[in-house]
Amino acid sequence: MTKKKRIGKILIPNRGEIAVRIQRTCREMGIPSVAVFSEQDRHALHVRYADEAFPLAGTSARDTYLNQEKILEVARHCGADAIHPGYGFLSENASFARRCLESGLIFIGPGPEAIEVMGLKTEARRIMTRAGVPVVPGSEPLEDPAACRMQAEIIGYPVLIKAAAGGGGKGMRLVETPGGLQGAYEAARREAESAFGDPRVYLEKYLEKPRHVEFQVLADGHGNTVHLFERECSVQRRHQKIIEETPSPVLDDTLRSEMGTVAVEAARACRYLNAGTVEFLVDAQKRFYFLEMNTRLQVEHPITEMVTGVDIVEQQIRIAQGDPLMLGDLSVYGSALECRIYAEDPANNFLPSPGLIQGMTEPGGPGVRNDTGVYAGFTIPIEYDPMISKLVTWGVTRDKAIERMLRALEEYNLMGIASNISYLRRIVGHPRFKSGEYDTHFIANHEKDLRSGAPAAEEPIALIAAGILSHIRKRGATIPDNASGSGMSPWKLSDRVGRFQR
């Protein structure tokens, strides 16, 4: 049983929308939040929203948001007693979780042992197999091309070469015939070494027309483990999710119950604590297989919150304090979609589009939620992930959630930078997506339609508005730094930024 300890102050070693999202729950719970920031993020929204903020000397992620020494020193200096890593950066770093615990800090996430076990994909597969969880046919880590060739013959083509120590599409190659195996093996090892510092790869059977379906789990220190139902994540570009929805259109009540039970057993098999996500592939015959477990808060967690009413970040904090789960009878009401809004240019091979946001109109109205970390006047840096926000809509039915998403995307205007908003509108409005009959090949199969669609309504509006702003500046006029009198205005740099710097 977990010992109870009230959390007094939380340091969030992250940036962007996820840092702001965690800060909001902290504020509702009456817990002060502490931000850290690189020089590029000095004027970022997460810095202004926090109760305290401290600079991390340096410009690269390695020197700042990934620098464990600096982050732990800030925690000691400001008196934080807990750390919430969000997702990305140090969120699935077992060494950092262990150092937090050794420093007397509460790590708001699973223990380092679970992070280590689930982080190594081949070890996770072994544990799930022992627990009776179905896994995609695959191999152990492969030492050389000869071993890779032999295992591919046993498993049968097509196969996926995957990084043993990571995910997110890094170090992954599809091989359809023996002739392409060696080159793909060597390329996957190089990418795995670069992305994760570990070149090991393994093989996995490539499933035809799979659906990517994941289950949100919560586990406390009192023996309670539950799932908060599923999320459909099959709309992917280059193995990266860009649109998620819940409930999944492919699951019926029987399959949902079976997969939920397996997700809970998977969490129990690794003695999991806190929030996590068990990911599955579902084939055309509706057979499901364990894919991996993400030992952190997921990017797409808001859609689960929208249909269940559960604040997952709040539950993470309460579990870390030693509180038992007290969620009552869990159920799903309505449907929700999430679109990931990126500063990237679909017309230029989705290259990042950093720069000054000259103007921004956010969507609103019934059933709309926009988790963002930017504002008009903020400069998106090139050094980090180009995500601008996560746009979420809810409706009593799936059709209503889709209607609201189309309306919200139409309202969303960004000036001064390129974005994928029009591209997302074409996806959500596509007949195949609306039917719910799609799989992980949806974007590849319809790429021509999605890339060549007519320009969306907001594009000319954005260009006109940007031109007006440019004309105003050329005439010598300025936009005042204190455009809002609110203390939380993004135009006003918080005077609570600390002076501590290592």
Steps between C-alpha positions, in 0.01 A plus 500: 500500500633844402577735788306828485691826463335829405664675204578867566664619177549340157786565259413433134817442292321542169370768264214588268141389530565203731671720760207744496251213519668357812521848655123545462424191704758610758319833530163329546650281774663798673852368437763757387671411171858574397610537137846480348593648165773529240597836356272443200206446735556801724169652388312170463149454637605228745747746656231766545236267637723340766518626857880501473734462202875444477736521201716209390820630343544381144306475177494130411260251655798303630621805695156594630191276513711181491759619751426299813757680717360844427139392550570329832696804616206727419272264693725525807528877467127570468388247760296278266416163647366338181578489129250442219691432175200515261585313181818503291835624635561319833155344541613143421853529632543240774828655614330836556208341687748317724701816565183685596416235757858495631480879541186469712272623220170340405509393134148536361504193281587132523801365685836474320473121482178513298646769273808284435307180435238653271755725329688200364247369249630144481495465881145640505401235245644226722311622805173526307546150357554358849186684615296344220462825306497442121799658325586554134734218381857626522860439600757581766757776429704408192879504498571503125336490156527121485292459817255756367464307173443170681231647729326668206470163326349349816252784559417548132502815287403781520681588825574812700848573633455694825725666757521294819538807724251745356186578307322780317607365161873559562719210384208334320513354149248298300655216298279324247755276326835338593686731262433808712584346837871578548477867401196551721673320790805727481292818461277407795804439722650838410174682572446309826851589617442866416155522660542280808873439546435128446541344154323172578207406279255212478247364252125504522242353263341772289122484529289583196253787545542531880319740733700666778288493816626587848353479850558758774577338835532636854653307789537612861711374791202327663460217251248674272553495123235622256472597135333813366403338169668532163632749250524440126836625367512360147527833313878520482757662277844339499397293802408815694144547625331820383129433570351290779144419597299320766311271503669300224267438204635144465423370851173350611411457867634142514839584346525817710443303821752233401772749403438709812542195719825410324628860539441484875676162520792640300539786751483259791757270338767770532373626839409829343424816699342827381374577147607299197379388161489146362515505121359230273475420131165365380505307171229472235352196678477703824775300671707724726867491598706683761725761337662692787431685823567871533602575857386863508216737430401474134473795263142396420376466859250793468254300289474243780438782746224639277297178488561375857515826699821382670789746535788260435768743621312547827485123541875479434568751777264330744653159432848646553381637836395150602125549459286208383305520176143609570342527156173313552335334202690600190312547175528681167263779397515623143796509261813715478763577235846653529696668221864584556569851366860538380707789370592313185445544128309215329578658162873475573528139616379596850816689584480687833387861474656687793456872537288777644128439542376836374139431584286215626128430528423193713181299457240482776138430565319187619706185530834658402825482697835635378808408704768741385835641606521794259339840440503783245840665532685184601784376281497125444861379531651255254678304773193313629199302383282733288171413673286809549201346673266205534152583375231281657129483428222306673155401383215280615567292188808444284337691215446800729861492620615496137269792408641701790859418403441620144346819634780551755772446239329755277503754785868437582715771337876533531685788335871522425576128494391195301289235672332168427147628578372474142655154467321385816170636370537289187566191711204552734273580207612201293221244435722211611576666833136594552399139439732379778630231264868593491830354618862611549543522121228763467733795430728301268200372304344846462809721500429645156148609598615640834794695358327640192173614655372852449648764735300543818306818575737623766803514272409818304365657821832430671695650211286816497530543878875445488524763227304750711730441799806544280359828361432630853857427607646664189309821587674502838207388714556243774294243679528585872680252725224534757214438256308336782479620857456144623779366715490183292523684166756345266612854416622557855819330618444366847698670771510166680780366281780394731858612476651162583733377229768238524 
